Amino acid sequence: MEARKGAPGRQLCPPAVTVLALASLLSCLPASSKAKVYSRCELARVLHDFGLDGYRGYSLADWVCLAYFSSGFNTAAVDHEADGSTNNGIFQINSRKWCKNLSPKSSNQCRMYCSDLLNPNLKDTVICAMKIAQRPEGLGHWEAWRHHCQGKDLSDWVDGCEF
């Protein structure tokens, strides 16, 4: 069979249209999807301003150490567990108990979506972390804090930082 003359080519979209469409889609992503990796002193200042220094008997250095060993100060850190739960944000707060993700099994004790814990603003993250710290195990809830921070001299975590 002979192809008709003048039949349109098989190219679906001209390259300029494809680039424009992709740019439009990317501009629709929420602003909260922007990750922020804090510096040590920058995070210490933010956590200090939220009132975490001395909260429930924990020093600001405890909180900064926890954040470092949990996420490397990365607000967008997400770790997937074998049970399908996720650890979210700078403190790696787990979806099994503390926040709501796609799993209907979550008890959502912080009353927020797990994606709220990925915001560079840290307000929701700090609210949830404070709720966790109120539990009898306190910061001991976090394995990272128990293994790397508990019972250690943590003064280096805030030395040289101005508040």
C-alpha positions in Angstrom: 0.0 0.0 0.0 1.3 3.4 -0.9 1.4 6.2 1.6 -0.8 9.2 0.8 1.1 12.3 -0.3 0.9 15.2 2.1 0.1 13.0 5.1 1.1 14.6 8.3 4.4 13.3 9.9 4.4 11.1 13.0 5.8 13.8 15.3 3.3 14.2 18.1 4.3 17.7 19.3 6.8 20.2 18.0 9.8 20.5 20.4 8.9 24.0 21.5 5.4 22.9 22.5 6.8 20.0 24.5 9.2 22.2 26.4 6.4 24.7 27.1 4.1 22.0 28.4 6.8 20.6 30.7 7.6 24.0 32.1 3.9 24.6 32.8 3.6 21.3 34.7 6.7 21.9 36.7 5.4 25.4 37.8 2.4 23.7 39.3 4.5 21.8 41.9 3.8 23.1 45.4 6.4 25.4 47.0 6.7 23.1 49.9 8.4 20.5 47.7 11.6 22.6 47.9 14.1 20.9 50.2 16.2 22.8 52.6 19.3 21.5 54.2 20.1 23.7 57.2 23.5 24.5 58.5 24.2 23.6 62.1 23.9 27.1 63.5 21.0 28.1 61.2 19.0 25.1 62.5 20.0 25.9 66.1 18.7 29.4 65.7 15.4 28.2 64.2 14.9 25.6 66.9 15.8 28.2 69.6 13.3 30.6 68.2 10.6 27.8 68.4 11.4 27.4 72.1 13.1 24.0 72.0 16.1 24.9 74.2 15.2 23.3 77.6 11.9 21.9 76.3 11.1 18.9 78.5 14.6 19.0 79.9 16.4 18.7 76.6 19.0 21.2 75.5 19.1 22.8 72.1 22.2 20.7 71.4 20.1 17.5 71.9 17.7 18.7 69.3 20.4 19.7 66.8 22.2 16.4 67.3 19.0 14.5 66.8 18.3 16.4 63.5 21.8 15.7 62.2 21.8 12.0 62.9 18.2 11.6 61.7 18.3 13.5 58.4 21.6 15.4 58.0 19.5 18.6 58.6 17.5 17.8 55.4 13.9 18.9 55.7 12.9 16.7 52.7 14.4 13.5 53.9 12.0 10.5 53.6 13.0 7.0 54.5 10.8 4.0 53.6 10.4 1.2 56.1 9.8 -2.5 55.4 6.3 -2.2 56.9 5.3 0.5 54.4 5.6 3.4 56.8 7.8 6.3 56.2 10.1 8.4 58.3 9.6 12.1 57.4 11.5 15.4 57.6 14.4 16.7 59.6 13.5 14.5 62.6 12.4 11.5 60.6 8.9 11.3 62.2 7.2 8.0 61.4 3.9 7.7 59.6 2.9 4.6 61.5 1.9 6.6 64.6 2.5 10.3 64.1 1.3 11.6 60.7 -1.0 10.6 57.9 0.2 9.4 54.5 -1.5 7.1 52.0 -1.8 4.3 54.5 -5.1 4.1 56.3 -3.4 2.3 59.3 -1.8 5.5 60.6 -3.1 6.8 64.0 -2.0 10.3 63.0 -1.3 11.5 66.6 0.2 14.8 65.4 -3.0 15.5 63.3 -1.1 16.4 60.1 -0.1 15.0 56.8 3.4 13.5 56.6 4.1 15.9 53.7 3.6 18.8 56.2 6.8 17.5 57.9 8.8 18.1 54.8 8.3 21.9 54.8 11.4 24.0 55.2 9.5 26.2 57.6 9.7 23.6 60.3 6.6 24.8 62.2 4.6 21.6 61.8 7.7 19.5 62.4 8.5 21.2 65.7 4.9 20.9 66.8 4.9 17.2 66.1 8.4 16.7 67.7 7.3 18.5 70.8 4.3 16.1 71.0 6.6 13.1 70.7 9.0 14.5 73.4 6.0 14.8 75.8 5.8 11.0 75.8 7.5 9.2 78.7 10.5 8.1 76.5 11.0 11.7 75.4 13.8 12.0 72.8 14.6 8.4 73.6 11.7 7.7 71.1 14.3 8.3 68.4 16.9 5.6 67.9 19.3 8.2 66.3 19.2 10.2 69.5 19.7 7.2 71.8 22.7 5.9 69.8 24.5 9.2 68.9 23.4 11.9 71.4 22.1 10.5 74.7 24.6 10.9 77.6 27.2 12.6 75.5 28.8 16.1 75.7 26.8 17.8 72.9 28.1 21.4 73.4 29.9 21.3 70.1 26.5 21.2 68.3 25.7 24.8 69.3 29.2 26.2 70.0 29.8 29.4 68.0 26.1 29.8 67.1 24.5 33.2 67.9 20.9 33.4 69.1 
